[in-house]
Amino acid sequence: MYPAYSRNKIILRRALVILLGVMALPIMLFRKDRARFYSYLHRVWCKTSAKPVWLAQSEAAGGIFW
């Protein structure tokens, strides 16, 4: 149902996250909403398919509480 991204797309996404995070670091050091920005970058980093990140993480953690 949710197609997985190709390896090239995942590598490109992660390279862009690193680049954007490093470029934004001097600005984000003085902002109060930096946690929200870096949380968004983390979600982009973790995304490996068309499935929403929250759904993939909740399915992965499903066995922990049972």
N, CA, C and O atoms as CSV, one atom per row, in Angstrom:
chain,resi,resn,atom,element,x,y,z
A,1,MET,N,N,0.809,-1.185,0.000
A,1,MET,CA,C,0.000,0.000,0.000
A,1,MET,C,C,0.861,1.261,0.000
A,1,MET,O,O,0.588,2.195,-0.753
A,2,TYR,N,N,1.897,1.294,0.839
A,2,TYR,CA,C,2.808,2.432,0.871
A,2,TYR,C,C,4.109,2.035,0.180
A,2,TYR,O,O,4.815,1.159,0.678
A,3,PRO,N,N,4.444,2.647,-0.942
A,3,PRO,CA,C,5.681,2.259,-1.631
A,3,PRO,C,C,6.921,2.759,-0.882
A,3,PRO,O,O,6.939,3.868,-0.348
A,4,ALA,N,N,7.932,1.929,-0.857
A,4,ALA,CA,C,9.207,2.310,-0.240
A,4,ALA,C,C,9.991,3.188,-1.209
A,4,ALA,O,O,9.937,2.998,-2.425
A,5,TYR,N,N,10.722,4.155,-0.649
A,5,TYR,CA,C,11.547,5.025,-1.485
A,5,TYR,C,C,12.804,4.272,-1.926
A,5,TYR,O,O,13.263,3.350,-1.253
A,6,SER,N,N,13.341,4.684,-3.059
A,6,SER,CA,C,14.577,4.081,-3.539
A,6,SER,C,C,15.745,4.541,-2.661
A,6,SER,O,O,15.660,5.556,-1.970
A,7,ARG,N,N,16.814,3.786,-2.705
A,7,ARG,CA,C,17.995,4.123,-1.912
A,7,ARG,C,C,18.534,5.499,-2.276
A,7,ARG,O,O,18.967,6.249,-1.401
A,8,ASN,N,N,18.510,5.838,-3.578
A,8,ASN,CA,C,19.003,7.149,-4.005
A,8,ASN,C,C,18.173,8.283,-3.423
A,8,ASN,O,O,18.724,9.311,-3.031
A,9,LYS,N,N,16.858,8.114,-3.361
A,9,LYS,CA,C,15.991,9.149,-2.813
A,9,LYS,C,C,16.235,9.317,-1.316
A,9,LYS,O,O,16.245,10.439,-0.808
A,10,ILE,N,N,16.429,8.211,-0.614
A,10,ILE,CA,C,16.698,8.295,0.823
A,10,ILE,C,C,18.021,9.002,1.075
A,10,ILE,O,O,18.105,9.855,1.959
A,11,ILE,N,N,19.047,8.665,0.318
A,11,ILE,CA,C,20.359,9.307,0.484
A,11,ILE,C,C,20.276,10.788,0.157
A,11,ILE,O,O,20.868,11.607,0.859
A,12,LEU,N,N,19.550,11.146,-0.900
A,12,LEU,CA,C,19.393,12.555,-1.258
A,12,LEU,C,C,18.651,13.317,-0.166
A,12,LEU,O,O,19.049,14.427,0.187
A,13,ARG,N,N,17.579,12.739,0.374
A,13,ARG,CA,C,16.830,13.391,1.448
A,13,ARG,C,C,17.716,13.614,2.667
A,13,ARG,O,O,17.688,14.689,3.266
A,14,ARG,N,N,18.495,12.614,3.034
A,14,ARG,CA,C,19.337,12.741,4.225
A,14,ARG,C,C,20.473,13.732,4.011
A,14,ARG,O,O,20.854,14.444,4.940
A,15,ALA,N,N,21.015,13.787,2.802
A,15,ALA,CA,C,22.056,14.780,2.506
A,15,ALA,C,C,21.483,16.196,2.588
A,15,ALA,O,O,22.137,17.104,3.100
A,16,LEU,N,N,20.273,16.380,2.088
A,16,LEU,CA,C,19.644,17.692,2.159
A,16,LEU,C,C,19.316,18.078,3.596
A,16,LEU,O,O,19.423,19.250,3.957
A,17,VAL,N,N,18.917,17.112,4.423
A,17,VAL,CA,C,18.653,17.395,5.834
A,17,VAL,C,C,19.920,17.859,6.530
A,17,VAL,O,O,19.894,18.825,7.293
A,18,ILE,N,N,21.035,17.175,6.271
A,18,ILE,CA,C,22.310,17.575,6.880
A,18,ILE,C,C,22.698,18.967,6.426
A,18,ILE,O,O,23.088,19.803,7.240
A,19,LEU,N,N,22.592,19.222,5.128
A,19,LEU,CA,C,22.953,20.530,4.588
A,19,LEU,C,C,22.086,21.632,5.185
A,19,LEU,O,O,22.602,22.667,5.607
A,20,LEU,N,N,20.784,21.420,5.222
A,20,LEU,CA,C,19.875,22.420,5.761
A,20,LEU,C,C,20.097,22.623,7.257
A,20,LEU,O,O,20.059,23.755,7.739
A,21,GLY,N,N,20.326,21.552,7.987
A,21,GLY,CA,C,20.576,21.665,9.423
A,21,GLY,C,C,21.838,22.434,9.737
A,21,GLY,O,O,21.851,23.251,10.658
A,22,VAL,N,N,22.900,22.191,8.989
A,22,VAL,CA,C,24.161,22.894,9.221
A,22,VAL,C,C,24.040,24.363,8.806
A,22,VAL,O,O,24.556,25.246,9.491
A,23,MET,N,N,23.362,24.622,7.690
A,23,MET,CA,C,23.197,26.011,7.240
A,23,MET,C,C,22.320,26.816,8.197
A,23,MET,O,O,22.550,28.011,8.386
A,24,ALA,N,N,21.332,26.186,8.792
A,24,ALA,CA,C,20.409,26.894,9.676
A,24,ALA,C,C,20.932,27.006,11.107
A,24,ALA,O,O,20.366,27.757,11.900
A,25,LEU,N,N,21.977,26.294,11.454
A,25,LEU,CA,C,22.461,26.272,12.832
A,25,LEU,C,C,22.763,27.664,13.393
A,25,LEU,O,O,22.310,27.957,14.499
A,26,PRO,N,N,23.497,28.538,12.706
A,26,PRO,CA,C,23.774,29.862,13.294
A,26,PRO,C,C,22.502,30.672,13.569
A,26,PRO,O,O,22.446,31.421,14.545
A,27,ILE,N,N,21.508,30.530,12.739
A,27,ILE,CA,C,20.260,31.272,12.928
A,27,ILE,C,C,19.424,30.621,14.034
A,27,ILE,O,O,18.859,31.310,14.883
A,28,MET,N,N,19.353,29.294,14.013
A,28,MET,CA,C,18.487,28.590,14.947
A,28,MET,C,C,19.011,28.614,16.387
A,28,MET,O,O,18.251,28.348,17.318
A,29,LEU,N,N,20.291,28.926,16.583
A,29,LEU,CA,C,20.826,29.003,17.941
A,29,LEU,C,C,20.128,30.075,18.762
A,29,LEU,O,O,20.043,29.956,19.984
A,30,PHE,N,N,19.628,31.118,18.114
A,30,PHE,CA,C,19.034,32.239,18.821
A,30,PHE,C,C,17.511,32.255,18.753
A,30,PHE,O,O,16.888,33.211,19.216
A,31,ARG,N,N,16.906,31.231,18.192
A,31,ARG,CA,C,15.446,31.180,18.087
A,31,ARG,C,C,14.865,30.244,19.135
A,31,ARG,O,O,15.494,29.258,19.521
A,32,LYS,N,N,13.677,30.559,19.586
A,32,LYS,CA,C,13.034,29.732,20.605
A,32,LYS,C,C,12.348,28.508,20.011
A,32,LYS,O,O,12.088,27.544,20.730
A,33,ASP,N,N,12.052,28.525,18.717
A,33,ASP,CA,C,11.357,27.402,18.082
A,33,ASP,C,C,12.305,26.446,17.361
A,33,ASP,O,O,11.894,25.749,16.434
A,34,ARG,N,N,13.549,26.411,17.775
A,34,ARG,CA,C,14.527,25.547,17.101
A,34,ARG,C,C,14.211,24.068,17.292
A,34,ARG,O,O,14.525,23.252,16.426
A,35,ALA,N,N,13.593,23.717,18.413
A,35,ALA,CA,C,13.246,22.310,18.633
A,35,ALA,C,C,12.235,21.839,17.600
A,35,ALA,O,O,12.322,20.711,17.113
A,36,ARG,N,N,11.288,22.684,17.267
A,36,ARG,CA,C,10.280,22.307,16.270
A,36,ARG,C,C,10.941,22.140,14.897
A,36,ARG,O,O,10.600,21.219,14.155
A,37,PHE,N,N,11.877,23.020,14.560
A,37,PHE,CA,C,12.567,22.938,13.269
A,37,PHE,C,C,13.391,21.662,13.171
A,37,PHE,O,O,13.330,20.957,12.164
A,38,TYR,N,N,14.158,21.364,14.209
A,38,TYR,CA,C,14.996,20.167,14.155
A,38,TYR,C,C,14.162,18.892,14.306
A,38,TYR,O,O,14.579,17.831,13.840
A,39,SER,N,N,13.015,18.975,14.934
A,39,SER,CA,C,12.097,17.840,14.971
A,39,SER,C,C,11.570,17.545,13.567
A,39,SER,O,O,11.447,16.386,13.170
A,40,TYR,N,N,11.261,18.602,12.826
A,40,TYR,CA,C,10.823,18.425,11.439
A,40,TYR,C,C,11.944,17.784,10.613
A,40,TYR,O,O,11.687,16.875,9.824
A,41,LEU,N,N,13.172,18.249,10.789
A,41,LEU,CA,C,14.289,17.649,10.053
A,41,LEU,C,C,14.461,16.178,10.419
A,41,LEU,O,O,14.801,15.362,9.562
A,42,HIS,N,N,14.231,15.838,11.670
A,42,HIS,CA,C,14.335,14.434,12.081
A,42,HIS,C,C,13.270,13.589,11.401
A,42,HIS,O,O,13.548,12.460,10.997
A,43,ARG,N,N,12.050,14.116,11.264
A,43,ARG,CA,C,10.990,13.373,10.569
A,43,ARG,C,C,11.340,13.167,9.107
A,43,ARG,O,O,11.075,12.104,8.547
A,44,VAL,N,N,11.940,14.191,8.477
A,44,VAL,CA,C,12.363,14.052,7.081
A,44,VAL,C,C,13.466,13.004,6.977
A,44,VAL,O,O,13.477,12.211,6.035
A,45,TRP,N,N,14.391,12.991,7.933
A,45,TRP,CA,C,15.492,12.031,7.950
A,45,TRP,C,C,14.969,10.602,8.062
A,45,TRP,O,O,15.477,9.704,7.392
A,46,CYS,N,N,13.963,10.385,8.900
A,46,CYS,CA,C,13.449,9.037,9.171
A,46,CYS,C,C,12.555,8.497,8.064
A,46,CYS,O,O,12.326,7.289,8.002
A,47,LYS,N,N,12.055,9.339,7.206
A,47,LYS,CA,C,11.070,8.919,6.207
A,47,LYS,C,C,11.746,8.074,5.128
A,47,LYS,O,O,12.639,8.546,4.424
A,48,THR,N,N,11.307,6.822,5.007
A,48,THR,CA,C,11.887,5.921,4.009
A,48,THR,C,C,10.835,5.368,3.064
A,48,THR,O,O,11.156,4.573,2.180
A,49,SER,N,N,9.571,5.779,3.238
A,49,SER,CA,C,8.503,5.331,2.346
A,49,SER,C,C,7.409,6.391,2.315
A,49,SER,O,O,7.516,7.430,2.966
A,50,ALA,N,N,6.368,6.118,1.558
A,50,ALA,CA,C,5.251,7.053,1.469
A,50,ALA,C,C,4.378,6.993,2.723
A,50,ALA,O,O,3.479,7.816,2.895
A,51,LYS,N,N,4.639,6.027,3.592
A,51,LYS,CA,C,3.874,5.892,4.840
A,51,LYS,C,C,4.240,7.050,5.774
A,51,LYS,O,O,5.415,7.404,5.874
A,52,PRO,N,N,3.262,7.645,6.454
A,52,PRO,CA,C,3.584,8.707,7.414
A,52,PRO,C,C,4.538,8.195,8.493
A,52,PRO,O,O,4.436,7.051,8.935
A,53,VAL,N,N,5.459,9.051,8.905
A,53,VAL,CA,C,6.467,8.665,9.886
A,53,VAL,C,C,5.812,8.223,11.190
A,53,VAL,O,O,6.248,7.237,11.784
A,54,TRP,N,N,4.783,8.922,11.650
A,54,TRP,CA,C,4.146,8.569,12.919
A,54,TRP,C,C,3.539,7.165,12.853
A,54,TRP,O,O,3.553,6.436,13.844
A,55,LEU,N,N,3.007,6.785,11.687
A,55,LEU,CA,C,2.401,5.469,11.546
A,55,LEU,C,C,3.472,4.379,11.555
A,55,LEU,O,O,3.306,3.337,12.189
A,56,ALA,N,N,4.556,4.626,10.855
A,56,ALA,CA,C,5.648,3.646,10.829
A,56,ALA,C,C,6.244,3.452,12.220
A,56,ALA,O,O,6.539,2.325,12.620
A,57,GLN,N,N,6.424,4.555,12.962
A,57,GLN,CA,C,6.995,4.448,14.303
A,57,GLN,C,C,6.038,3.779,15.271
A,57,GLN,O,O,6.476,3.026,16.141
A,58,SER,N,N,4.744,4.032,15.144
A,58,SER,CA,C,3.793,3.398,16.045
A,58,SER,C,C,3.673,1.900,15.748
A,58,SER,O,O,3.487,1.107,16.671
A,59,GLU,N,N,3.776,1.506,14.492
A,59,GLU,CA,C,3.766,0.084,14.169
A,59,GLU,C,C,5.021,-0.610,14.665
A,59,GLU,O,O,4.967,-1.755,15.115
A,60,ALA,N,N,6.165,0.088,14.583
A,60,ALA,CA,C,7.421,-0.505,15.040
A,60,ALA,C,C,7.424,-0.685,16.559
A,60,ALA,O,O,8.017,-1.634,17.070
A,61,ALA,N,N,6.765,0.221,17.277
A,61,ALA,CA,C,6.739,0.143,18.732
A,61,ALA,C,C,5.543,-0.642,19.255
A,61,ALA,O,O,5.354,-0.730,20.468
A,62,GLY,N,N,4.751,-1.199,18.390
A,62,GLY,CA,C,3.532,-1.901,18.810
A,62,GLY,C,C,3.788,-3.072,19.719
A,62,GLY,O,O,2.986,-3.328,20.616
A,63,GLY,N,N,4.863,-3.790,19.529
A,63,GLY,CA,C,5.128,-4.974,20.344
A,63,GLY,C,C,5.684,-4.669,21.712
A,63,GLY,O,O,5.743,-5.562,22.557
A,64,ILE,N,N,6.091,-3.451,21.958
A,64,ILE,CA,C,6.725,-3.106,23.227
A,64,ILE,C,C,5.714,-3.153,24.375
A,64,ILE,O,O,6.045,-3.610,25.470
A,65,PHE,N,N,4.509,-2.695,24.140
A,65,PHE,CA,C,3.537,-2.550,25.210
A,65,PHE,C,C,2.635,-3.761,25.400
A,65,PHE,O,O,1.809,-3.762,26.312
A,66,TRP,N,N,2.761,-4.768,24.588
A,66,TRP,CA,C,1.873,-5.929,24.702
A,66,TRP,C,C,2.484,-6.999,25.510
A,66,TRP,O,O,1.873,-8.049,25.707
